[in-house]
Amino acid sequence: MILQYGVGREEKNPRETNKNYFIAYFAVVLIIAGIFLASNPTKESYENNICEQGENCFDCPKDCKCNEGGYCSSTEKTCIKSTCGDGNCEPYENLYACCLDCKCFSPMEICNEETKSCETQEIKINTSDKTAIELTIGYFENLSIEINSTEISGVDIYQGKSVKQVEVQISGEDWFRYVAITEEGAITELPIF
Protein backbone atom coordinates (compact mmCIF):
# COMPACT_ATOMS: atom_id res chain seq x y z
CA MET A 1 0.00 0.00 0.00
CA ILE A 2 1.33 3.40 -0.93
CA LEU A 3 0.38 6.52 0.94
CA GLN A 4 0.57 9.88 -0.66
CA TYR A 5 1.74 12.86 1.33
CA GLY A 6 1.82 16.06 -0.47
CA VAL A 7 1.96 16.58 -4.20
CA GLY A 8 3.87 14.09 -6.40
CA ARG A 9 5.53 12.27 -3.57
CA GLU A 10 5.04 8.64 -2.60
CA GLU A 11 6.20 6.97 0.63
CA LYS A 12 6.12 3.35 1.74
CA ASN A 13 4.21 2.15 4.72
CA PRO A 14 6.51 2.18 7.84
CA ARG A 15 5.28 -1.29 8.81
CA GLU A 16 6.34 -2.74 5.48
CA THR A 17 9.76 -1.06 5.75
CA ASN A 18 10.31 -2.53 9.23
CA LYS A 19 9.23 -5.93 7.97
CA ASN A 20 11.81 -5.78 5.15
CA TYR A 21 14.56 -4.76 7.60
CA PHE A 22 13.62 -7.63 9.90
CA ILE A 23 13.74 -10.17 7.05
CA ALA A 24 17.16 -8.87 5.92
CA TYR A 25 18.49 -8.93 9.49
CA PHE A 26 17.21 -12.48 10.06
CA ALA A 27 18.79 -13.66 6.78
CA VAL A 28 22.19 -12.20 7.75
CA VAL A 29 22.02 -13.89 11.18
CA LEU A 30 21.20 -17.25 9.55
CA ILE A 31 24.09 -16.91 7.09
CA ILE A 32 26.58 -16.07 9.87
CA ALA A 33 25.34 -18.96 12.01
CA GLY A 34 25.64 -21.35 9.06
CA ILE A 35 29.23 -20.26 8.38
CA PHE A 36 30.14 -20.63 12.07
CA LEU A 37 28.63 -24.11 12.34
CA ALA A 38 30.26 -25.28 9.11
CA SER A 39 33.73 -24.07 10.11
CA ASN A 40 33.81 -25.53 13.66
CA PRO A 41 33.44 -29.22 14.45
CA THR A 42 30.47 -29.96 16.62
CA LYS A 43 30.74 -31.64 19.99
CA GLU A 44 29.36 -34.83 18.46
CA SER A 45 32.37 -35.06 16.12
CA TYR A 46 34.78 -35.10 19.07
CA GLU A 47 35.62 -38.45 20.62
CA ASN A 48 34.52 -40.44 17.58
CA ASN A 49 38.03 -41.98 17.12
CA ILE A 50 38.52 -40.04 13.87
CA CYS A 51 41.00 -37.17 13.77
CA GLU A 52 39.08 -34.66 11.67
CA GLN A 53 39.98 -31.23 10.33
CA GLY A 54 40.08 -28.72 13.17
CA GLU A 55 40.97 -31.35 15.79
CA ASN A 56 44.43 -31.86 17.26
CA CYS A 57 46.17 -34.15 19.74
CA PHE A 58 46.07 -31.57 22.54
CA ASP A 59 42.42 -30.47 22.37
CA CYS A 60 41.00 -33.85 21.29
CA PRO A 61 43.46 -36.59 22.40
CA LYS A 62 40.93 -39.42 22.04
CA ASP A 63 40.57 -38.74 18.32
CA CYS A 64 44.11 -37.60 17.47
CA LYS A 65 46.43 -40.05 19.21
CA CYS A 66 50.20 -39.82 18.80
CA ASN A 67 52.12 -42.83 17.52
CA GLU A 68 54.16 -44.90 19.95
CA GLY A 69 57.30 -43.06 20.99
CA GLY A 70 55.68 -39.71 20.30
CA TYR A 71 53.99 -37.17 22.52
CA CYS A 72 51.64 -34.24 22.05
CA SER A 73 53.32 -30.86 22.40
CA SER A 74 51.14 -28.54 24.47
CA THR A 75 52.57 -25.49 22.71
CA GLU A 76 52.48 -26.72 19.10
CA LYS A 77 49.43 -28.98 19.58
CA THR A 78 51.01 -31.55 17.26
CA CYS A 79 52.57 -34.96 17.76
CA ILE A 80 56.33 -34.92 18.21
CA LYS A 81 58.45 -38.04 18.02
CA SER A 82 60.97 -38.31 20.84
CA THR A 83 64.45 -38.65 19.41
CA CYS A 84 67.05 -40.12 21.72
CA GLY A 85 70.32 -38.28 21.33
CA ASP A 86 68.98 -34.85 20.37
CA GLY A 87 70.02 -33.33 23.71
CA ASN A 88 66.45 -32.80 25.00
CA CYS A 89 65.05 -34.98 27.78
CA GLU A 90 61.49 -35.18 26.43
CA PRO A 91 58.40 -36.93 27.75
CA TYR A 92 58.62 -40.69 27.23
CA GLU A 93 62.41 -40.48 27.51
CA ASN A 94 64.11 -41.26 30.79
CA LEU A 95 67.49 -42.23 32.16
CA TYR A 96 66.67 -45.93 31.71
CA ALA A 97 65.68 -45.62 28.04
CA CYS A 98 67.66 -42.58 26.85
CA CYS A 99 70.49 -41.58 29.15
CA LEU A 100 72.01 -39.69 26.22
CA ASP A 101 69.35 -36.99 26.80
CA CYS A 102 68.21 -37.72 30.37
CA LYS A 103 71.39 -37.86 32.44
CA CYS A 104 72.05 -40.63 34.97
CA PHE A 105 70.89 -39.76 38.47
CA SER A 106 73.61 -41.37 40.56
CA PRO A 107 77.28 -40.46 40.27
CA MET A 108 77.94 -44.22 40.44
CA GLU A 109 76.11 -44.72 37.15
CA ILE A 110 77.38 -44.20 33.64
CA CYS A 111 75.46 -43.98 30.38
CA ASN A 112 75.92 -47.02 28.15
CA GLU A 113 75.76 -45.46 24.69
CA GLU A 114 74.83 -48.77 23.02
CA THR A 115 71.86 -49.65 25.25
CA LYS A 116 71.14 -45.96 26.01
CA SER A 117 70.51 -46.85 29.66
CA CYS A 118 72.28 -45.99 32.91
CA GLU A 119 74.41 -48.75 34.37
CA THR A 120 76.18 -48.95 37.71
CA GLN A 121 79.87 -48.65 37.15
CA GLU A 122 82.44 -50.68 39.00
CA ILE A 123 84.32 -48.31 41.24
CA LYS A 124 88.03 -48.93 41.32
CA ILE A 125 90.38 -47.35 43.82
CA ASN A 126 94.00 -48.27 44.35
CA THR A 127 94.11 -47.24 48.01
CA SER A 128 94.33 -50.35 50.19
CA ASP A 129 92.06 -50.86 53.20
CA LYS A 130 95.12 -50.74 55.48
CA THR A 131 96.25 -47.38 54.04
CA ALA A 132 92.71 -45.95 54.33
CA ILE A 133 92.53 -46.95 58.03
CA GLU A 134 96.01 -45.51 58.74
CA LEU A 135 95.13 -42.21 57.04
CA THR A 136 91.85 -42.02 58.99
CA ILE A 137 93.57 -42.63 62.35
CA GLY A 138 96.20 -39.98 61.52
CA TYR A 139 93.48 -37.50 60.52
CA PHE A 140 91.65 -37.79 63.87
CA GLU A 141 94.92 -37.84 65.88
CA ASN A 142 95.85 -34.49 64.28
CA LEU A 143 92.49 -33.16 65.51
CA SER A 144 93.19 -34.59 69.00
CA ILE A 145 90.07 -36.78 68.79
CA GLU A 146 90.16 -40.25 70.37
CA ILE A 147 88.89 -43.12 68.20
CA ASN A 148 87.25 -46.30 69.52
CA SER A 149 87.09 -48.14 66.19
CA THR A 150 87.41 -47.82 62.41
CA GLU A 151 86.02 -49.99 59.65
CA ILE A 152 85.96 -49.80 55.85
CA SER A 153 82.32 -49.29 54.85
CA GLY A 154 82.78 -49.45 51.08
CA VAL A 155 83.78 -47.56 47.97
CA ASP A 156 81.79 -44.76 46.39
CA ILE A 157 81.99 -41.69 44.19
CA TYR A 158 82.29 -38.42 46.08
CA GLN A 159 82.56 -35.09 44.26
CA GLY A 160 83.39 -36.94 41.04
CA LYS A 161 86.23 -39.04 42.51
CA SER A 162 86.48 -42.66 43.58
CA VAL A 163 86.83 -42.88 47.37
CA LYS A 164 87.05 -45.44 50.15
CA GLN A 165 84.61 -44.76 52.94
CA VAL A 166 85.67 -45.41 56.51
CA GLU A 167 83.21 -45.65 59.40
CA VAL A 168 84.67 -44.15 62.59
CA GLN A 169 83.42 -44.56 66.18
CA ILE A 170 84.59 -41.59 68.27
CA SER A 171 85.00 -41.92 72.07
CA GLY A 172 82.03 -40.37 73.87
CA GLU A 173 79.79 -40.17 70.76
CA ASP A 174 76.79 -42.44 70.16
CA TRP A 175 76.89 -42.12 66.37
CA PHE A 176 79.38 -42.91 63.65
CA ARG A 177 81.33 -40.45 61.58
CA TYR A 178 82.33 -41.21 58.01
CA VAL A 179 85.35 -40.09 56.04
CA ALA A 180 86.12 -40.41 52.35
CA ILE A 181 89.69 -41.07 51.22
CA THR A 182 90.76 -40.49 47.61
CA GLU A 183 93.53 -42.36 45.81
CA GLU A 184 95.72 -39.31 46.36
CA GLY A 185 95.23 -39.64 50.14
CA ALA A 186 92.95 -36.62 50.56
CA ILE A 187 90.52 -37.06 53.47
CA THR A 188 87.08 -35.47 53.66
CA GLU A 189 84.76 -35.86 56.63
CA LEU A 190 81.36 -36.63 55.13
CA PRO A 191 78.25 -34.77 56.30
CA ILE A 192 75.88 -36.71 58.54
CA PHE A 193 72.21 -36.50 57.57
C-alpha positions as CSV (number, residue, x, y, z in Angstrom):
1,M,0.0,0.0,0.0
2,I,1.3,3.4,-0.9
3,L,0.4,6.5,0.9
4,Q,0.6,9.9,-0.7
5,Y,1.7,12.9,1.3
6,G,1.8,16.1,-0.5
7,V,2.0,16.6,-4.2
8,G,3.9,14.1,-6.4
9,R,5.5,12.3,-3.6
10,E,5.0,8.6,-2.6
11,E,6.2,7.0,0.6
12,K,6.1,3.3,1.7
13,N,4.2,2.2,4.7
14,P,6.5,2.2,7.8
15,R,5.3,-1.3,8.8
16,E,6.3,-2.7,5.5
17,T,9.8,-1.1,5.8
18,N,10.3,-2.5,9.2
19,K,9.2,-5.9,8.0
20,N,11.8,-5.8,5.1
21,Y,14.6,-4.8,7.6
22,F,13.6,-7.6,9.9
23,I,13.7,-10.2,7.1
24,A,17.2,-8.9,5.9
25,Y,18.5,-8.9,9.5
26,F,17.2,-12.5,10.1
27,A,18.8,-13.7,6.8
28,V,22.2,-12.2,7.8
29,V,22.0,-13.9,11.2
30,L,21.2,-17.2,9.5
31,I,24.1,-16.9,7.1
32,I,26.6,-16.1,9.9
33,A,25.3,-19.0,12.0
34,G,25.6,-21.3,9.1
35,I,29.2,-20.3,8.4
36,F,30.1,-20.6,12.1
37,L,28.6,-24.1,12.3
38,A,30.3,-25.3,9.1
39,S,33.7,-24.1,10.1
40,N,33.8,-25.5,13.7
41,P,33.4,-29.2,14.4
42,T,30.5,-30.0,16.6
43,K,30.7,-31.6,20.0
44,E,29.4,-34.8,18.5
45,S,32.4,-35.1,16.1
46,Y,34.8,-35.1,19.1
47,E,35.6,-38.4,20.6
48,N,34.5,-40.4,17.6
49,N,38.0,-42.0,17.1
50,I,38.5,-40.0,13.9
51,C,41.0,-37.2,13.8
52,E,39.1,-34.7,11.7
53,Q,40.0,-31.2,10.3
54,G,40.1,-28.7,13.2
55,E,41.0,-31.4,15.8
56,N,44.4,-31.9,17.3
57,C,46.2,-34.2,19.7
58,F,46.1,-31.6,22.5
59,D,42.4,-30.5,22.4
60,C,41.0,-33.8,21.3
61,P,43.5,-36.6,22.4
62,K,40.9,-39.4,22.0
63,D,40.6,-38.7,18.3
64,C,44.1,-37.6,17.5
65,K,46.4,-40.0,19.2
66,C,50.2,-39.8,18.8
67,N,52.1,-42.8,17.5
68,E,54.2,-44.9,20.0
69,G,57.3,-43.1,21.0
70,G,55.7,-39.7,20.3
71,Y,54.0,-37.2,22.5
72,C,51.6,-34.2,22.1
73,S,53.3,-30.9,22.4
74,S,51.1,-28.5,24.5
75,T,52.6,-25.5,22.7
76,E,52.5,-26.7,19.1
77,K,49.4,-29.0,19.6
78,T,51.0,-31.5,17.3
79,C,52.6,-35.0,17.8
80,I,56.3,-34.9,18.2
81,K,58.5,-38.0,18.0
82,S,61.0,-38.3,20.8
83,T,64.4,-38.7,19.4
84,C,67.0,-40.1,21.7
85,G,70.3,-38.3,21.3
86,D,69.0,-34.9,20.4
87,G,70.0,-33.3,23.7
88,N,66.5,-32.8,25.0
89,C,65.0,-35.0,27.8
90,E,61.5,-35.2,26.4
91,P,58.4,-36.9,27.7
92,Y,58.6,-40.7,27.2
93,E,62.4,-40.5,27.5
94,N,64.1,-41.3,30.8
95,L,67.5,-42.2,32.2
96,Y,66.7,-45.9,31.7
97,A,65.7,-45.6,28.0
98,C,67.7,-42.6,26.9
99,C,70.5,-41.6,29.1
100,L,72.0,-39.7,26.2
101,D,69.3,-37.0,26.8
102,C,68.2,-37.7,30.4
103,K,71.4,-37.9,32.4
104,C,72.1,-40.6,35.0
105,F,70.9,-39.8,38.5
106,S,73.6,-41.4,40.6
107,P,77.3,-40.5,40.3
108,M,77.9,-44.2,40.4
109,E,76.1,-44.7,37.1
110,I,77.4,-44.2,33.6
111,C,75.5,-44.0,30.4
112,N,75.9,-47.0,28.2
113,E,75.8,-45.5,24.7
114,E,74.8,-48.8,23.0
115,T,71.9,-49.6,25.2
116,K,71.1,-46.0,26.0
117,S,70.5,-46.8,29.7
118,C,72.3,-46.0,32.9
119,E,74.4,-48.7,34.4
120,T,76.2,-48.9,37.7
121,Q,79.9,-48.6,37.2
122,E,82.4,-50.7,39.0
123,I,84.3,-48.3,41.2
124,K,88.0,-48.9,41.3
125,I,90.4,-47.3,43.8
126,N,94.0,-48.3,44.4
127,T,94.1,-47.2,48.0
128,S,94.3,-50.3,50.2
129,D,92.1,-50.9,53.2
130,K,95.1,-50.7,55.5
131,T,96.2,-47.4,54.0
132,A,92.7,-46.0,54.3
133,I,92.5,-46.9,58.0
134,E,96.0,-45.5,58.7
135,L,95.1,-42.2,57.0
136,T,91.9,-42.0,59.0
137,I,93.6,-42.6,62.3
138,G,96.2,-40.0,61.5
139,Y,93.5,-37.5,60.5
140,F,91.7,-37.8,63.9
141,E,94.9,-37.8,65.9
142,N,95.9,-34.5,64.3
143,L,92.5,-33.2,65.5
144,S,93.2,-34.6,69.0
145,I,90.1,-36.8,68.8
146,E,90.2,-40.2,70.4
147,I,88.9,-43.1,68.2
148,N,87.2,-46.3,69.5
149,S,87.1,-48.1,66.2
150,T,87.4,-47.8,62.4
151,E,86.0,-50.0,59.7
152,I,86.0,-49.8,55.8
153,S,82.3,-49.3,54.9
154,G,82.8,-49.4,51.1
155,V,83.8,-47.6,48.0
156,D,81.8,-44.8,46.4
157,I,82.0,-41.7,44.2
158,Y,82.3,-38.4,46.1
159,Q,82.6,-35.1,44.3
160,G,83.4,-36.9,41.0
161,K,86.2,-39.0,42.5
162,S,86.5,-42.7,43.6
163,V,86.8,-42.9,47.4
164,K,87.0,-45.4,50.1
165,Q,84.6,-44.8,52.9
166,V,85.7,-45.4,56.5
167,E,83.2,-45.6,59.4
168,V,84.7,-44.1,62.6
169,Q,83.4,-44.6,66.2
170,I,84.6,-41.6,68.3
171,S,85.0,-41.9,72.1
172,G,82.0,-40.4,73.9
173,E,79.8,-40.2,70.8
174,D,76.8,-42.4,70.2
175,W,76.9,-42.1,66.4
176,F,79.4,-42.9,63.7
177,R,81.3,-40.5,61.6
178,Y,82.3,-41.2,58.0
179,V,85.4,-40.1,56.0
180,A,86.1,-40.4,52.3
181,I,89.7,-41.1,51.2
182,T,90.8,-40.5,47.6
183,E,93.5,-42.4,45.8
184,E,95.7,-39.3,46.4
185,G,95.2,-39.6,50.1
186,A,92.9,-36.6,50.6
187,I,90.5,-37.1,53.5
188,T,87.1,-35.5,53.7
189,E,84.8,-35.9,56.6
190,L,81.4,-36.6,55.1
191,P,78.3,-34.8,56.3
192,I,75.9,-36.7,58.5
193,F,72.2,-36.5,57.6
